[in-house]
């Protein structure tokens, strides 16, 4: 498995990470065998970057129940800021309060059966919240207490640009894929300048590029429709040269062709999909530069008003 150092942290991580929202929402706390099979397979095959969140259903609980005994073998990242009282995909008045962040990390550590996380990230709060500074101070306090080794911001657009301007975060997690390329225009240069760790979410764009069927997971979030529409518009401009037959190979190859990207996290609860993704990385994906430039040109031509999907 190809590895990369996560910015200035010194953490050596797999360039293919695993996003664990899906197991949190699709499984229950009783699906221990299924979660164990998925997570142990990932670790056994070289994936050492696990990304979750306190608000991803039973995700943290399943991690704790299945792979906490292998804690030294993986880098553990979680997110905070959402009130435990909030309903999925809805806001709550107690979101982003310093007390909520402190409650989040204590709950996460208990569920994950560990004394610390390697990375604690603010979970996509607004620019307004970031500018108040209270939530950043809360993260710094947690880091200084030893409950988190490093701190990061997870989000997009203006808030991500502002977060990167502060020089306070060790990492950025942001959207970047074939149909969501704004990060290369407004974030990558600052990430390179500060040697900030860069974690890419949604690298395969929920399989929106020539999907065999409409994606199911994530339909609560309207970005799925936008991604499908964008993909169709880009494809309608004509055939590509030397495009891989496998759309997942194309999507992952595009994202990982950018050296600034330390890891791309792909979420799945499907054991077969996980192994296919690992096989792609292990064989090596080398997209033709002309194909990458064509993807740039199509996005730039069509995507003036295509913001990063939060």
C-alpha positions, -999 to 999 in steps of 0.1 A, spaced: 0 0 0 13 34 -10 20 56 21 23 93 27 33 116 56 3 136 69 16 171 65 38 181 94 24 156 118 50 129 112 21 104 109 27 79 81 -6 70 66 -20 49 37 -30 69 7 -62 49 7 -81 55 39 -115 42 50 -144 64 58 -166 49 85 -199 69 82 -215 42 62 -210 14 88 -223 38 114 -256 45 95 -261 12 78 -252 -13 105 -263 -16 141 -243 -22 173 -251 -58 169 -234 -62 135 -201 -69 151 -190 -97 128 -197 -77 96 -179 -46 110 -150 -67 123 -146 -84 89 -145 -50 71 -121 -32 95 -97 -61 100 -95 -67 63 -87 -30 58 -59 -31 84 -46 -65 73 -42 -51 37 -23 -20 47 -50 6 53 -40 24 85 -61 56 83 -96 52 99 -119 83 97 -151 85 118 -171 110 138 -190 112 170 -222 117 150 -218 88 126 -244 65 143 -227 34 158 -195 39 139 -172 46 168 -189 19 189 -182 -7 162 -146 4 159 -141 0 197 -158 -34 197 -138 -48 168 -103 -33 164 -95 -15 196 -71 -44 204 -51 -34 173 -49 3 183 -12 7 176 -17 -5 140 -38 24 127 -41 62 128 -75 71 142 -93 103 132 -127 115 145 -147 146 143 -166 168 168 -189 197 172 -224 182 167 -246 180 197 -256 144 207 -291 157 208 -292 166 171 -310 144 146 -290 132 116 -285 159 90 -303 185 112 -289 214 132 -292 219 170 -287 250 192 -259 232 211 -238 225 180 -203 240 181 -203 249 218 -170 243 236 -189 222 261 -203 201 233 -168 195 219 -156 184 253 -185 160 256 -179 147 221 -143 137 227 -151 120 260 -179 101 244 -157 92 214 -128 79 236 -152 57 256 -168 43 225 -135 38 207 -120 21 238 -88 43 236 -71 70 256 -65 93 227 -73 99 190 -45 108 166 -66 135 150 -96 155 162 -114 175 135 -140 202 137 -169 188 117 -178 213 90 -189 243 111 -196 276 94 -172 305 87 -191 325 113 -185 299 140 -148 296 130 -143 333 133 -156 333 169 -126 312 177 -142 294 207 -144 260 190 -107 262 179 -97 270 215 -117 240 227 -98 217 202 -65 232 213 -74 225 250 -82 189 241 -50 185 222 -30 200 251 -47 175 275 -34 146 255 -68 133 243 -59 142 207 -24 143 192 -33 167 164 -63 189 154 -79 196 120 -107 212 102 -132 193 80 -151 214 56 -153 233 23 -155 266 5 -151 299 25 -148 282 59 -120 259 46 -101 288 30 -104 308 63 -93 278 84 -62 273 62 -53 310 65 -50 307 103 -21 283 104 -35 266 135 -47 234 120 -25 203 114 -49 189 87 -77 198 63 -104 173 52 -122 186 22 -142 175 -9 -123 168 -41 -131 146 -70 -138 145 -108 -169 166 -105 -159 187 -74 -126 203 -82 -127 237 -65 -102 226 -39 -74 226 -65 -83 262 -73 -87 277 -38 -71 254 -12 -43 233 -26 -18 262 -28 -23 271 9 -21 235 19 12 231 1 26 264 15 19 253 51 26 216 45 -8 209 61 -20 173 60 -47 169 33 -75 143 36 -99 140 7 -135 131 13 -159 119 -14 -130 110 -38 -152 87 -59 -181 112 -59 -205 85 -47 -199 66 -79 -216 93 -99 -193 89 -129 -212 65 -152 -230 47 -123 -244 13 -129 -273 24 -108 -282 54 -87 -262 55 -55 -282 47 -24 -260 58 5 -261 95 12 -294 102 -6 -303 123 24 -278 149 12 -286 167 -20 -250 167 -33 -257 133 -48 -280 148 -74 -256 176 -81 -227 152 -86 -248 131 -111 -258 162 -130 -222 175 -132 -209 141 -143 -234 140 -171 -225 175 -183 -188 167 -184 -194 134 -202 -216 150 -228 -186 171 -240 -173 140 -258 -151 109 -254 -119 109 -234 -86 95 -245 -72 66 -226 -100 66 -200 -99 34 -178 -129 11 -182 -133 10 -144 -149 43 -132 -136 38 -97 -100 35 -111 -106 68 -129 -119 85 -99 -93 74 -74 -65 78 -100 -76 114 -106 -76 123 -69 -43 105 -60 -25 119 -90 -22 151 -69 8 147 -47 -6 173 -22 -32 147 -13 -21 125 16 -50 102 17 -84 97 0 -110 82 23 -135 59 7 -166 48 27 -181 13 22 -196 -15 42 -191 -38 12 -162 -62 17 -158 -68 -20 -157 -31 -28 -130 -26 -1 -108 -53 -16 -113 -40 -51 -102 -5 -40 -71 -20 -23 -62 -40 -54 -64 -8 -75 -40 10 -52 -16 -20 -49 -13 -24 -87 -8 13 -91 -30 38 -110 -13 59 -136 -36 82 -156 -24 98 -187 -16 135 -182 -37 144 -212 -67 127 -195 -62 147 -163 -58 179 -182 -90 172 -201 -108 166 -168 -95 200 -156 -106 217 -187 -141 203 -187 -146 213 -150 -133 248 -156 -155 252 -186 -187 241 -169 -181 247 -133 -178 284 -126 -208 282 -102 -200 246 -91 -191 251 -54 -176 225 -32 -204 203 -19 -205 205 19 
